[in-house]
């Protein structure tokens, strides 16, 4: 599996696009999706909610377990992907594309987000 | 005791197939190869291939083998014909369930007891101890856990697949029957049993033959969509079929009557058996005023109930989930739960499950959730 070069990554296995007009898109990595197995339920933060870097903002439920979703940055949620709520399998089949989770207007971000190569090395170890 | 997990004879093959492995009862077993939902659906509609070599085989032989089993187990083993199998249980003196078992009659005086991996040692120890009862039975109890690999092929296409590899009379082999035969050129005990709610076969083989048989089945099943399947889908398949799993629906603190499986206890068999007295009392209790019943629950929403979650009604706790999972066949989460009798009737209004603090509405249904069309 390859992690797209243009994204940045958190150690909680979220990815983040570069911000356009202050808004970035967030999802979980293919590595995380594979580890979870078939995802059957996604709970996303609501539009207008404030999310905080490193804090829980939703949940992802798979056949075997439930996992918390963490926000990689701090900001206001401006859009939640209704497609993955309706069809959670999208997170497995297209984690970096149609399986994105929410868009956030960034007010602050931690300094320890990883590059694609750093994240690849992080998950290999 | 070593903590390193035990590996089945098919371990290298699973890894070459890219399986996600999991520790299960001390064994390193395939959890899934790709999507567990696809694996589940393959078994329901086509066929799936499982490595079940973690199951615990115990052979009981000798002139009094059947008497020992009738004494040690709750079933009437003397009514099991040669070449047939029986679902049964082994209980404690107080009636608590030690394990659920399948007993295969392999010959006139030879039986194979198949225990759950997690309980195999307990069952073996109990059978050995009970063989010494009252001067002892003229029977030998043998630990054959390492003597067998176990491969299952399950699903509607499984008879057609297996027929390509054996001359055994599969059409004459009924559900819960087993016969010795040859599969892909090697000896195997071919049993028409499973834990999926589908037609299928379990093949008990010498471990050194497992890889060859697995590959032959894979090849024979290629044209009809057979895929390798892990324990994750085995769990959702058995849950849909309403089959209990030891450690979830069955424990030492429950009798077969508490689990709604009192029919496996055969009081009419001659002679005493371990737990008889306690089980007679349990049967009366269950008849008079069952405290809780094992029921099915189907979610109205999409959040999944897990073992240990509380069942609620009117703000009160009325039961506990024993197994829960998203059901690929129903498209909704399902669960089995022990629920107070007052709330256990199918269609009971106002029942929910506490999922991390939120009461999600659930429908009470009769088990099983899924029954195959014959």
Interface residues (C-beta under 8 A of the other chain):
Chain A: X37 X38 X40 X41 X61 X63 X64 X66 X89 X92
Chain B: X20 X31 X32 X35 X36 X37 X232 X236 X302 X303 X304 X306 X325 X326 X333 X356
